[in-house]
Each structure stands twice: as C-alpha cells, then as structure tokens.
Amino acid sequence: MRLNDAAQVLLPAARPGSRLADLVPAWLAEADQAVRLAGPRSTPSRMPASGAIGTRRFEAHASTRDDGMVAWWLVDDTDRQLTREALHMERERTAFLAKASSALLSSLNLARCMDITARLAAENLADAALAIAPARDRWLPVVSCVRGGTPTAGKEAISPDDVPGLGEALRGFPPVPSRWIDPSLAPPWMIPEGFGPVKAMVITPLPGHGVPAGALVLLRKEGSAAFTEEEEVLARLFAARSGAAMSAARLYAEQTAITDVLMRELLPPALHHVAGVHYAGGYRPSADHERIGGDFYDVHPATQQGDPTLVTLGDVCGKGLEAAVLTGKIRSTLHALLPLADDHQRMLTLLNAALLDSHHTRFATLVLASVVRDGHKVQVRLTSAGHPKPLIIRTDGTVEEADTRGTLVGVLPEVRARTTTVTLAPGESCVLYTDGITEAKGGPLGDTLFGEQRLVRALSGCAGMPAEGIVEHVQMLVSQWLGNRRHDDMAVVTISAPRTHHLNAVDGRTRGRYTS
C-alpha cells in the first residue's frame, strides 16, 4: 500500500506494504473488495462509497490502474453532510410548525386547542406533554397526553409556584433552560400514570394576546436523551403558535358570552296573553347569519289595573349591529316613558328630542298602540310616526287601514302625528308590520314587491285566526315570495280580541264542544 502526504496524515498508522483492510474502516475495506471483485470495466459506473474516518466524513472514489492496483481518492464531505442534515432537520421543523398552525387555527374552542397542543407536543417534541391554562377559581385546567395516547383533561387544586418554572411561565416570563430544572421535583399530578422516572423536563410559556395563555410542559422518560438547545428553541416556536390559538379561542369565548348577553337584551321578546288580550310577534333580520337588526317590537303591560298596555313597533334606518344599537336606545327610552303611555304625542316628542341630542345620524319610524280590554271588546289607540299604517282584520274578512299618520322621529325638530282609536270585536285583530314585509322582492323574476295589496289579500283570509296563526301565515307567505333573495329586516305584531267561546276537545278523540 502506498499513500500520499494527505493520506498519511489521515491514516498515521499506515506503512508501506500494509494491507488496506487492516488500516481503513470497514466501509472502505468492503468497497475496495467489491471493486476488485467487479473488475476494472465496472469501476467507472460505480457510485462512490461514503463513511466516516475519525470525526470526518468522506466520499471514496476508486480507479483501477493498468497494473491492476486500485487507487482510492478520498474527498472530505463533512461540511456538505452537516449542511444536508441541517437542511433536512429545518424542513422537518418547518413542516411540523405548519402542521401545528393549521391544526390549532382550525378551531376557536379553548378545550380543543389545549387537546391539540398536548397531543402534537407529545408526538413531536417529547414522550409526554401537558398544556396548562391560567387558574380559574383556584383550579388549574390541565390537559396531559403521552406519545401515542389520547389527551386527558383535568383540574388541579395546586399553586403553580410549587413547581419550579411553572409559576413564572403562567405569568409570561421567559422560559428557564431545562438544564436548570431538576426533573425529580416534578409533582405526581404532572407525571402520567405508568410513565416512570422523568429524565428531563421543559417548561415554557404559551404567549397570548397581551396576557399569557398558559404554559407547556414537556417530559422525557428515563433512557431518553436530554433536550438540546435546538429542541428547546423548537418548543418555544411551537408554544408561540399554540398560545396565539388558545388566546384567540379564549377571546372568542368571552366575546361570544358578552354578545349573547347583549343579544338577549336586543332581541324582540316572546309575546303572550296580557290582560285578556292576545299578542303575537315575529321577527326576521336582514341576513340569516345575524340575530339582530333595525326592526323591533315590545309589549309593555300596564303597571296599574285599568291602564293601557303599550305596544311599540318600529324600524330604524339601516341594518345590522349599528342599527341594533340605536334600536336598543329607542326601546330603553320608550320604556322610561311608560308613565306617559296615554299621551302618544308627548312620548314621540320626548323620543325625538332624545334622538336629536345623541350622536346617531340615523332615524326611525314608529307605531304606538295603547290597548285596553273593554268587556268582550278591545280598544286600541294607534299613532304612526312615519310608519306603515296598521291593518284591521274584521270577522267578515274585511281588512281596513287605521287612519293614523305622522312624521318620522330623529330628523325634524318637531314630530307631528295623528292618533286614531279602533275597536276590535271578539275574533278581530290589528296587525302592525314594518316595510320589510311589503318591500320584500320576489315573484317569477325576483324584482316584484310583495306590496300592500298582496298583504291585504293575505290578511283577509286570516279572519278569526288566532294571533300566532296570523303572524306565522304572513311570515310563511313572505318567505315563499322571497325565496333565497336578499331582504330587509322584517317584523310583524298581531293584537287580537279573544273569542267569547272556543272549541274544546274532551279527550283528544271525541267531538269537541263550545264553552264560554
């Protein structure tokens, strides 16, 4: 065997005449044997052999001399191999973080985000992982998962400061390096059942939007390698994505709870019988995905016997949340003016002044109805402020317009309105509605208004129907007319004088009888 100076440095034990197989690593000896057995003709097509000599990696290229000897040229490939491995590792890290981001952002449910966090961390970063949220009522929400297992949720009544690094992580402080944490100090509740001794532990914060979203705990069992610095950096990158998702889920839950509370105050109420008079109402916002809008109605029972029940129905200019905010203001103002329920003009004047003094630039139309039962009949005083006239359904199917009109509120310094009184005999009804009903576009070409005449014809067939039936009938016809087309907010309220008798079934099977 002969060597040049560089080969002599690489193989200092080599001497002239030494056998190659006695000096080089097994991978190079095997490659040399394979080249000799294959013969010189196959040498150029052979792939170079590769392996390590000492701490360096080499590619070995063979060539056969004319005298049959095989010469090996070694190329130091250490740096390229390290670069290739680093690139492969970075691609795996990037793929994992992309997968984690996609999984975490697919849900706005906090419990699900914690489950995903614990499961992904256990599968990719450690042997077991815990996602811990900030304490609630002295309980610490915890989701734990072992590699290959299913996340398990629970609560722990412990102080985070009892665990080194956990209290700081839940407060959002930078993570403590794992080499500074004694894994033997991990409390029993933190170690999954059957996990065994803990070899290494990482505790890192889950940063949120302005406030910490929680903490991530990574555990490796005895026999596993300790966490490297690169692995701790990857854990922090994952924690940043997980914390953002958990924080977004918590904010969404809080906003949903707040919205539900506000919605309950802004949504029209369920109507029923009040002081011997039947009421029914129906509401449909302009968009099916919304729950509130610019149409509203209320029924305010009399506070004292003999006083009228006040019914209000209105339409605020615009749609959606902005219109609903003004709707809430109008409803609150009208509720405060209930002591003036007998004086519609006074109520409208004060409401108009309140709207003009506010920062809102929207206006509203309104109809007020003061309802009093008088024996078997019902007296209804009606006042319209720029609103469609109420319709009266008589027992013979005739539909009449109430003789009331007025200016809308929230625009002019003075509101003028005419009040009229109608009498409902038993079985007759008064229908209040917003222009979303009559202005609903549909028909064969989709551009024809439902219109007042079509509404009148629909109501003429509702003679003697209960209040709920009239509302449902109108809503059904308008919905059929619209199809899936866009529309304005729609509201309808029916005030009905109860019949003096009704059909009563004895047992659900036999013929009914009339009772007073």
HUBEL-V192267 format. One record per residue. RES is the residue in three letters. PHI is phi as a letter, one per 30 degrees, with the letter a starting at -180 (* if undefined). D_LAST is the distance of its C-alpha to the last C-alpha in Angstrom with 1 decimal. Layout:
res=RES phi=PHI d_last=D_LAST
res=RES phi=PHI d_last=D_LAST
This chain:
res=MET phi=* d_last=124.6
res=ARG phi=b d_last=125.1
res=LEU phi=b d_last=122.9
res=ASN phi=d d_last=122.9
res=ASP phi=d d_last=122.7
res=ALA phi=d d_last=118.9
res=ALA phi=d d_last=118.5
res=GLN phi=d d_last=120.9
res=VAL phi=d d_last=118.7
res=LEU phi=d d_last=115.7
res=LEU phi=b d_last=117.5
res=PRO phi=d d_last=120.1
res=ALA phi=d d_last=121.1
res=ALA phi=d d_last=122.2
res=ARG phi=b d_last=125.9
res=PRO phi=e d_last=127.9
res=GLY phi=j d_last=127.9
res=SER phi=d d_last=124.7
res=ARG phi=d d_last=122.2
res=LEU phi=e d_last=119.0
res=ALA phi=d d_last=116.8
res=ASP phi=d d_last=118.2
res=LEU phi=c d_last=117.3
res=VAL phi=c d_last=114.0
res=PRO phi=d d_last=110.5
res=ALA phi=d d_last=109.4
res=TRP phi=d d_last=107.4
res=LEU phi=d d_last=110.5
res=ALA phi=d d_last=112.7
res=GLU phi=d d_last=110.4
res=ALA phi=d d_last=110.2
res=ASP phi=d d_last=114.0
res=GLN phi=d d_last=114.4
res=ALA phi=d d_last=111.9
res=VAL phi=d d_last=113.9
res=ARG phi=d d_last=117.2
res=LEU phi=d d_last=115.8
res=ALA phi=d d_last=114.3
res=GLY phi=j d_last=117.5
res=PRO phi=d d_last=118.2
res=ARG phi=d d_last=116.6
res=SER phi=d d_last=113.1
res=THR phi=d d_last=113.5
res=PRO phi=d d_last=112.4
res=SER phi=d d_last=109.1
res=ARG phi=d d_last=108.2
res=MET phi=d d_last=105.5
res=PRO phi=d d_last=106.8
res=ALA phi=d d_last=106.3
res=SER phi=b d_last=104.6
res=GLY phi=l d_last=104.3
res=ALA phi=c d_last=105.2
res=ILE phi=b d_last=108.6
res=GLY phi=i d_last=108.3
res=THR phi=c d_last=105.5
res=ARG phi=c d_last=105.8
res=ARG phi=c d_last=104.5
res=PHE phi=b d_last=106.7
res=GLU phi=c d_last=106.8
res=ALA phi=c d_last=109.8
res=HIS phi=c d_last=111.4
res=ALA phi=c d_last=114.1
res=SER phi=b d_last=117.1
res=THR phi=c d_last=119.9
res=ARG phi=d d_last=123.5
res=ASP phi=d d_last=126.3
res=ASP phi=d d_last=127.8
res=GLY phi=j d_last=124.6
res=MET phi=d d_last=123.5
res=VAL phi=c d_last=119.9
res=ALA phi=c d_last=119.3
res=TRP phi=c d_last=116.0
res=TRP phi=c d_last=114.7
res=LEU phi=c d_last=112.2
res=VAL phi=c d_last=109.7
res=ASP phi=d d_last=107.9
res=ASP phi=c d_last=104.2
res=THR phi=d d_last=102.7
res=ASP phi=d d_last=101.2
res=ARG phi=d d_last=99.7
res=GLN phi=d d_last=98.1
res=LEU phi=d d_last=96.7
res=THR phi=d d_last=95.3
res=ARG phi=d d_last=93.8
res=GLU phi=d d_last=92.2
res=ALA phi=d d_last=90.8
res=LEU phi=d d_last=89.4
res=HIS phi=d d_last=87.8
res=MET phi=d d_last=86.3
res=GLU phi=d d_last=85.0
res=ARG phi=d d_last=83.3
res=GLU phi=d d_last=81.6
res=ARG phi=d d_last=80.5
res=THR phi=d d_last=79.1
res=ALA phi=d d_last=77.3
res=PHE phi=d d_last=75.8
res=LEU phi=d d_last=74.6
res=ALA phi=d d_last=73.1
res=LYS phi=d d_last=71.3
res=ALA phi=d d_last=70.0
res=SER phi=d d_last=68.8
res=SER phi=d d_last=67.0
res=ALA phi=d d_last=65.3
res=LEU phi=d d_last=64.4
res=LEU phi=d d_last=63.1
res=SER phi=d d_last=60.8
res=SER phi=b d_last=58.3
res=LEU phi=c d_last=56.7
res=ASN phi=c d_last=55.6
res=LEU phi=d d_last=57.7
res=ALA phi=d d_last=57.7
res=ARG phi=d d_last=58.8
res=CYS phi=d d_last=61.5
res=MET phi=d d_last=62.9
res=ASP phi=d d_last=62.9
res=ILE phi=d d_last=64.8
res=THR phi=e d_last=67.2
res=ALA phi=d d_last=68.1
res=ARG phi=d d_last=68.4
res=LEU phi=d d_last=70.6
res=ALA phi=d d_last=72.8
res=ALA phi=d d_last=73.4
res=GLU phi=d d_last=74.2
res=ASN phi=c d_last=76.6
res=LEU phi=b d_last=77.8
res=ALA phi=a d_last=78.1
res=ASP phi=d d_last=77.5
res=ALA phi=a d_last=74.3
res=ALA phi=b d_last=72.3
res=LEU phi=b d_last=69.6
res=ALA phi=c d_last=67.3
res=ILE phi=b d_last=66.3
res=ALA phi=c d_last=63.8
res=PRO phi=e d_last=63.9
res=ALA phi=d d_last=62.5
res=ARG phi=b d_last=58.8
res=ASP phi=h d_last=58.0
res=ARG phi=i d_last=61.5
res=TRP phi=c d_last=61.0
res=LEU phi=c d_last=63.2
res=PRO phi=d d_last=61.5
res=VAL phi=b d_last=64.1
res=VAL phi=b d_last=64.2
res=SER phi=c d_last=67.4
res=CYS phi=a d_last=68.8
res=VAL phi=c d_last=72.1
res=ARG phi=e d_last=73.8
res=GLY phi=i d_last=72.2
res=GLY phi=c d_last=69.3
res=THR phi=c d_last=65.6
res=PRO phi=e d_last=64.5
res=THR phi=b d_last=63.1
res=ALA phi=c d_last=60.9
res=GLY phi=a d_last=61.0
res=LYS phi=b d_last=61.2
res=GLU phi=b d_last=64.1
res=ALA phi=c d_last=64.1
res=ILE phi=b d_last=67.6
res=SER phi=c d_last=69.4
res=PRO phi=e d_last=70.8
res=ASP phi=d d_last=73.9
res=ASP phi=d d_last=74.9
res=VAL phi=c d_last=75.8
res=PRO phi=e d_last=78.8
res=GLY phi=j d_last=77.8
res=LEU phi=d d_last=74.0
res=GLY phi=e d_last=73.1
res=GLU phi=d d_last=75.2
res=ALA phi=d d_last=73.6
res=LEU phi=d d_last=70.0
res=ARG phi=c d_last=71.2
res=GLY phi=i d_last=72.6
res=PHE phi=d d_last=76.3
res=PRO phi=e d_last=78.8
res=PRO phi=d d_last=79.2
res=VAL phi=d d_last=82.0
res=PRO phi=e d_last=84.5
res=SER phi=d d_last=84.0
res=ARG phi=d d_last=87.6
res=TRP phi=c d_last=86.7
res=ILE phi=c d_last=83.9
res=ASP phi=d d_last=84.8
res=PRO phi=d d_last=82.6
res=SER phi=d d_last=83.1
res=LEU phi=d d_last=80.9
res=ALA phi=d d_last=77.8
res=PRO phi=d d_last=75.3
res=PRO phi=e d_last=74.0
res=TRP phi=d d_last=70.4
res=MET phi=d d_last=72.0
res=ILE phi=c d_last=74.0
res=PRO phi=d d_last=72.1
res=GLU phi=d d_last=72.3
res=GLY phi=i d_last=75.6
res=PHE phi=d d_last=76.9
res=GLY phi=i d_last=80.1
res=PRO phi=d d_last=82.3
res=VAL phi=c d_last=81.7
res=LYS phi=d d_last=84.7
res=ALA phi=a d_last=83.4
res=MET phi=b d_last=80.4
res=VAL phi=b d_last=79.2
res=ILE phi=b d_last=76.6
res=THR phi=b d_last=75.6
res=PRO phi=d d_last=72.9
res=LEU phi=c d_last=70.0
res=PRO phi=d d_last=70.1
res=GLY phi=c d_last=66.8
res=HIS phi=d d_last=65.8
res=GLY phi=j d_last=67.2
res=VAL phi=b d_last=66.5
res=PRO phi=d d_last=67.7
res=ALA phi=c d_last=65.4
res=GLY phi=l d_last=67.0
res=ALA phi=b d_last=70.1
res=LEU phi=c d_last=71.6
res=VAL phi=c d_last=73.7
res=LEU phi=c d_last=76.1
res=LEU phi=b d_last=77.8
res=ARG phi=b d_last=80.8
res=LYS phi=d d_last=81.8
res=GLU phi=e d_last=85.3
res=GLY phi=j d_last=87.6
res=SER phi=d d_last=86.1
res=ALA phi=d d_last=87.8
res=ALA phi=d d_last=87.1
res=PHE phi=d d_last=85.2
res=THR phi=d d_last=87.5
res=GLU phi=d d_last=87.3
res=GLU phi=d d_last=86.1
res=GLU phi=d d_last=83.3
res=GLU phi=d d_last=82.1
res=VAL phi=d d_last=82.1
res=LEU phi=d d_last=80.0
res=ALA phi=d d_last=77.6
res=ARG phi=d d_last=77.2
res=LEU phi=d d_last=76.6
res=PHE phi=d d_last=73.9
res=ALA phi=d d_last=72.4
res=ALA phi=d d_last=72.2
res=ARG phi=d d_last=70.1
res=SER phi=d d_last=67.9
res=GLY phi=d d_last=67.4
res=ALA phi=d d_last=66.4
res=ALA phi=d d_last=63.8
res=MET phi=d d_last=62.4
res=SER phi=d d_last=62.3
res=ALA phi=d d_last=60.4
res=ALA phi=d d_last=57.9
res=ARG phi=d d_last=57.4
res=LEU phi=d d_last=57.0
res=TYR phi=d d_last=54.5
res=ALA phi=d d_last=52.5
res=GLU phi=d d_last=52.6
res=GLN phi=d d_last=51.6
res=THR phi=d d_last=48.8
res=ALA phi=d d_last=47.4
res=ILE phi=d d_last=47.8
res=THR phi=d d_last=46.2
res=ASP phi=d d_last=43.2
res=VAL phi=d d_last=42.7
res=LEU phi=d d_last=43.1
res=MET phi=d d_last=40.8
res=ARG phi=d d_last=37.9
res=GLU phi=d d_last=38.3
res=LEU phi=c d_last=38.7
res=LEU phi=d d_last=36.1
res=PRO phi=d d_last=32.8
res=PRO phi=d d_last=30.1
res=ALA phi=d d_last=27.1
res=LEU phi=c d_last=24.0
res=HIS phi=a d_last=20.5
res=HIS phi=d d_last=17.5
res=VAL phi=b d_last=19.0
res=ALA phi=h d_last=17.5
res=GLY phi=i d_last=14.1
res=VAL phi=c d_last=15.9
res=HIS phi=c d_last=16.7
res=TYR phi=b d_last=20.4
res=ALA phi=b d_last=22.6
res=GLY phi=b d_last=26.4
res=GLY phi=b d_last=29.3
res=TYR phi=b d_last=33.0
res=ARG phi=b d_last=36.2
res=PRO phi=d d_last=39.6
res=SER phi=d d_last=42.6
res=ALA phi=b d_last=44.3
res=ASP phi=d d_last=42.8
res=HIS phi=d d_last=45.1
res=GLU phi=c d_last=43.7
res=ARG phi=c d_last=40.6
res=ILE phi=b d_last=40.7
res=GLY phi=a d_last=41.7
res=GLY phi=c d_last=41.4
res=ASP phi=c d_last=37.7
res=PHE phi=a d_last=35.2
res=TYR phi=a d_last=31.8
res=ASP phi=b d_last=30.1
res=VAL phi=b d_last=27.0
res=HIS phi=c d_last=27.9
res=PRO phi=d d_last=25.1
res=ALA phi=d d_last=25.8
res=THR phi=d d_last=28.2
res=GLN phi=b d_last=27.0
res=GLN phi=d d_last=23.7
res=GLY phi=j d_last=23.5
res=ASP phi=d d_last=25.8
res=PRO phi=d d_last=24.9
res=THR phi=d d_last=24.6
res=LEU phi=c d_last=27.6
res=VAL phi=c d_last=27.6
res=THR phi=b d_last=31.1
res=LEU phi=b d_last=32.4
res=GLY phi=b d_last=36.1
res=ASP phi=b d_last=39.1
res=VAL phi=d d_last=42.4
res=CYS phi=d d_last=45.6
res=GLY phi=j d_last=46.9
res=LYS phi=b d_last=45.8
res=GLY phi=i d_last=46.2
res=LEU phi=d d_last=47.0
res=GLU phi=d d_last=48.6
res=ALA phi=d d_last=45.6
res=ALA phi=d d_last=43.4
res=VAL phi=d d_last=45.5
res=LEU phi=d d_last=44.9
res=THR phi=e d_last=41.2
res=GLY phi=d d_last=41.2
res=LYS phi=d d_last=43.1
res=ILE phi=d d_last=40.7
res=ARG phi=d d_last=37.6
res=SER phi=d d_last=39.4
res=THR phi=d d_last=40.4
res=LEU phi=d d_last=37.0
res=HIS phi=d d_last=35.7
res=ALA phi=d d_last=38.4
res=LEU phi=c d_last=37.5
res=LEU phi=e d_last=33.9
res=PRO phi=e d_last=34.8
res=LEU phi=c d_last=35.5
res=ALA phi=d d_last=32.2
res=ASP phi=d d_last=31.8
res=ASP phi=c d_last=35.2
res=HIS phi=d d_last=35.2
res=GLN phi=d d_last=38.7
res=ARG phi=d d_last=40.1
res=MET phi=d d_last=38.5
res=LEU phi=d d_last=40.1
res=THR phi=d d_last=43.4
res=LEU phi=d d_last=43.6
res=LEU phi=d d_last=42.6
res=ASN phi=d d_last=45.2
res=ALA phi=d d_last=47.9
res=ALA phi=d d_last=47.1
res=LEU phi=d d_last=47.5
res=LEU phi=d d_last=50.7
res=ASP phi=d d_last=52.2
res=SER phi=d d_last=51.6
res=HIS phi=d d_last=54.0
res=HIS phi=d d_last=51.5
res=THR phi=c d_last=52.5
res=ARG phi=d d_last=49.1
res=PHE phi=b d_last=46.5
res=ALA phi=b d_last=42.8
res=THR phi=c d_last=40.1
res=LEU phi=a d_last=36.8
res=VAL phi=b d_last=33.5
res=LEU phi=c d_last=31.6
res=ALA phi=b d_last=28.0
res=SER phi=c d_last=26.6
res=VAL phi=c d_last=22.8
res=VAL phi=b d_last=20.8
res=ARG phi=d d_last=17.2
res=ASP phi=b d_last=17.1
res=GLY phi=i d_last=13.8
res=HIS phi=d d_last=11.6
res=LYS phi=c d_last=15.0
res=VAL phi=b d_last=17.6
res=GLN phi=c d_last=21.3
res=VAL phi=b d_last=23.8
res=ARG phi=c d_last=27.5
res=LEU phi=c d_last=29.7
res=THR phi=b d_last=33.4
res=SER phi=c d_last=35.5
res=ALA phi=c d_last=38.9
res=GLY phi=i d_last=40.7
res=HIS phi=c d_last=37.6
res=PRO phi=e d_last=36.0
res=LYS phi=d d_last=33.5
res=PRO phi=d d_last=29.8
res=LEU phi=c d_last=28.0
res=ILE phi=c d_last=24.8
res=ILE phi=c d_last=22.7
res=ARG phi=d d_last=21.0
res=THR phi=d d_last=18.5
res=ASP phi=d d_last=21.5
res=GLY phi=j d_last=23.4
res=THR phi=d d_last=25.7
res=VAL phi=c d_last=27.0
res=GLU phi=c d_last=28.5
res=GLU phi=d d_last=30.9
res=ALA phi=d d_last=30.3
res=ASP phi=d d_last=33.3
res=THR phi=b d_last=34.7
res=ARG phi=a d_last=38.0
res=GLY phi=a d_last=40.6
res=THR phi=c d_last=43.5
res=LEU phi=d d_last=43.3
res=VAL phi=c d_last=44.0
res=GLY phi=j d_last=47.1
res=VAL phi=b d_last=49.7
res=LEU phi=c d_last=50.3
res=PRO phi=d d_last=51.1
res=GLU phi=b d_last=48.3
res=VAL phi=c d_last=44.8
res=ARG phi=c d_last=43.4
res=ALA phi=a d_last=39.8
res=ARG phi=c d_last=37.5
res=THR phi=c d_last=33.9
res=THR phi=b d_last=31.2
res=THR phi=c d_last=27.6
res=VAL phi=b d_last=24.8
res=THR phi=c d_last=21.3
res=LEU phi=c d_last=18.6
res=ALA phi=d d_last=15.8
res=PRO phi=e d_last=12.4
res=GLY phi=j d_last=13.9
res=GLU phi=c d_last=17.4
res=SER phi=b d_last=19.8
res=CYS phi=c d_last=23.1
res=VAL phi=c d_last=25.7
res=LEU phi=c d_last=28.8
res=TYR phi=a d_last=31.6
res=THR phi=c d_last=35.3
res=ASP phi=d d_last=38.2
res=GLY phi=d d_last=38.7
res=ILE phi=d d_last=36.0
res=THR phi=d d_last=37.6
res=GLU phi=c d_last=41.2
res=ALA phi=d d_last=40.8
res=LYS phi=c d_last=43.8
res=GLY phi=a d_last=43.7
res=GLY phi=i d_last=43.9
res=PRO phi=e d_last=46.9
res=LEU phi=c d_last=49.5
res=GLY phi=i d_last=47.6
res=ASP phi=b d_last=48.2
res=THR phi=c d_last=45.4
res=LEU phi=d d_last=42.7
res=PHE phi=d d_last=39.1
res=GLY phi=i d_last=38.7
res=GLU phi=d d_last=36.2
res=GLN phi=d d_last=35.9
res=ARG phi=d d_last=35.2
res=LEU phi=d d_last=32.5
res=VAL phi=d d_last=31.0
res=ARG phi=d d_last=31.1
res=ALA phi=d d_last=29.4
res=LEU phi=d d_last=26.6
res=SER phi=d d_last=26.1
res=GLY phi=d d_last=25.1
res=CYS phi=c d_last=22.4
res=ALA phi=e d_last=20.0
res=GLY phi=i d_last=16.4
res=MET phi=d d_last=17.7
res=PRO phi=d d_last=16.6
res=ALA phi=e d_last=19.2
res=GLU phi=d d_last=21.1
res=GLY phi=d d_last=21.5
res=ILE phi=d d_last=23.0
res=VAL phi=d d_last=25.4
res=GLU phi=d d_last=26.5
res=HIS phi=d d_last=27.0
res=VAL phi=d d_last=29.2
res=GLN phi=d d_last=31.1
res=MET phi=d d_last=31.7
res=LEU phi=d d_last=33.1
res=VAL phi=d d_last=35.3
res=SER phi=d d_last=36.6
res=GLN phi=d d_last=37.5
res=TRP phi=d d_last=39.2
res=LEU phi=d d_last=41.2
res=GLY phi=i d_last=42.4
res=ASN phi=c d_last=44.7
res=ARG phi=d d_last=45.9
res=ARG phi=d d_last=46.1
res=HIS phi=a d_last=43.4
res=ASP phi=d d_last=42.4
res=ASP phi=e d_last=39.7
res=MET phi=b d_last=36.2
res=ALA phi=b d_last=33.0
res=VAL phi=b d_last=29.6
res=VAL phi=b d_last=26.5
res=THR phi=c d_last=23.1
res=ILE phi=c d_last=20.8
res=SER phi=b d_last=17.4
res=ALA phi=d d_last=14.6
res=PRO phi=d d_last=11.3
res=ARG phi=d d_last=9.0
res=THR phi=d d_last=6.0
res=HIS phi=b d_last=4.6
res=HIS phi=b d_last=7.2
res=LEU phi=d d_last=9.6
res=ASN phi=b d_last=10.2
res=ALA phi=d d_last=13.8
res=VAL phi=d d_last=14.7
res=ASP phi=b d_last=18.2
res=GLY phi=i d_last=19.1
res=ARG phi=b d_last=21.0
res=THR phi=d d_last=19.0
res=ARG phi=d d_last=16.7
res=GLY phi=d d_last=13.1
res=ARG phi=b d_last=10.1
res=TYR phi=d d_last=6.9
res=THR phi=b d_last=3.8
res=SER phi=d d_last=0.0
